[in-house]
Amino acid sequence: MEHAVERVNFRQMKDGTKEEYDFLTEHETEYAAGTADRLLKALVELDESLSGYQVTRLGHSLQSATRAWRDGADIDWVVSTLLHDIGDIYAPYNHDEYAATVIRPFVREQCAWTVEKHGDFQMIYYGEHVGTDPHKRDAFRDSPYFDDCATFCERWDQSSFDPDYDMLPVSFFAPMVREVFARTPYDAAVIQSGVRAPLQDADVSAERAD
C-alpha cells in the first residue's frame, strides 16, 4: 500500500493531521508485530547481565520456565515465567515491575500480578541477609493471587539457580512467546481479571514427561 506521506511534517503532536496519524498508526502496528522477536533477543542478552550466580540470568530464566513447563503450567504461566527477569538489564531496581508492564497486555492478570510482585515475595528467602524486611509479601495477604506468587517463587524462581539442571533452550519457548504476543492487547478474554489458573497440573505434567 502506497502512502501519500513517507514521514510526518509536524513538529508538535497537536499539529498532526488525520492522514499523518493514520500513517503512523499503520507503521506502529507493523512494528508492534515484532515485539516477540525483540523480547527473545533481549532474553538472550540476559546472558551478559548480572554475574556472580552459578547460572546466568538467561540460564535462570530458562530453568524457571522449564520447571513451569514440566509442572504442567499453561502458556500464560510459562511465558510469564520465562520473561519474569527481562528487566534486569534496564531496570535493576524495579525489574519485576518492568517485566510485568511488558507482559500485562497479553497474559492473564494473575500472571502479570505475580511477576510484578515476585521481587517482594522473594525477600522471604534472603531479606534478612541484605537488610530488607523478609516479610514484605505480607502487605499483599488480601490479594487473590497471594498463594500463586508464593508458589511461583518457591517452585520456579528461587529454585532455579542450579547449573546441573536440564533446562530447555530458547528455541523451545520461542513459539509460545510469539503466540502470546500475537494476541489482541488487553483482550478481556485473555486478561481474565480475578481468574486463578493452577500453576501445576499433574496430568499435563505427566504428558510432557513422556
Residue pairs with C-beta under 8 A, 6 or more apart in sequence:
1 26
3 23
3 26
4 19
4 23
5 19
5 20
5 23
8 16
8 20
8 23
8 24
9 20
10 16
10 17
10 20
16 24
33 182
35 181
36 174
36 177
36 178
36 180
36 181
36 182
37 178
39 83
39 86
39 102
39 177
39 181
40 170
40 174
40 177
42 86
42 89
43 58
43 61
43 82
43 83
43 86
43 170
44 58
44 170
45 58
45 89
46 56
46 57
46 58
46 61
46 85
46 86
46 88
46 89
47 56
47 57
47 58
47 59
48 56
49 56
49 57
49 88
49 89
50 57
50 88
50 92
53 60
53 161
54 161
54 162
54 163
55 63
55 160
55 161
55 162
55 163
57 85
57 88
58 170
59 163
59 167
60 85
60 160
60 161
61 81
61 82
61 83
61 84
61 85
61 86
62 82
62 167
62 168
62 169
62 170
62 173
63 160
63 161
63 162
63 165
63 167
64 81
64 82
64 84
64 156
64 157
64 160
65 78
65 79
65 81
65 82
65 156
65 167
65 168
65 173
66 165
66 166
66 167
66 168
67 81
67 155
67 156
67 159
67 160
68 77
68 78
68 81
68 156
68 199
69 78
69 168
69 208
70 205
70 208
70 209
71 155
71 156
71 199
71 200
71 201
71 205
72 200
72 201
72 202
72 203
72 204
72 205
72 206
72 207
72 208
73 81
73 198
73 199
73 200
73 201
74 197
74 201
75 176
75 179
75 180
76 107
76 108
76 110
76 111
76 180
76 197
77 111
77 197
77 199
78 173
78 176
79 103
79 107
79 173
79 176
79 177
79 180
80 103
80 107
80 111
80 112
80 114
80 115
81 152
81 156
81 157
82 173
82 176
82 177
83 99
83 102
83 103
83 115
83 177
84 96
84 99
84 115
84 118
84 157
85 95
85 99
86 95
86 98
86 99
86 102
87 94
87 95
87 96
87 97
87 98
87 99
87 102
88 95
90 98
91 97
91 98
94 119
95 119
96 115
96 116
96 117
96 118
96 119
96 120
97 116
99 115
99 116
100 112
100 113
100 115
100 116
103 111
103 112
103 115
103 180
104 112
105 185
105 186
106 180
106 181
106 183
106 185
106 190
107 180
107 190
107 191
108 190
108 191
108 192
108 195
108 197
109 191
109 192
109 193
109 194
109 195
110 145
110 148
110 192
110 195
110 196
110 197
113 143
113 145
113 149
114 145
114 148
114 149
114 152
117 137
117 140
117 143
117 145
117 149
118 149
118 152
118 153
118 157
120 136
120 137
120 139
120 140
121 136
121 137
121 140
121 149
121 150
121 152
121 153
122 153
122 157
122 158
123 132
123 133
123 134
123 135
123 136
123 137
124 134
124 135
124 137
124 153
125 134
125 153
125 158
126 134
127 133
127 134
127 135
127 136
128 134
137 146
137 149
137 150
140 146
140 149
143 149
144 194
144 196
145 196
148 196
148 199
151 199
151 200
152 199
155 199
155 200
156 199
183 190
184 190
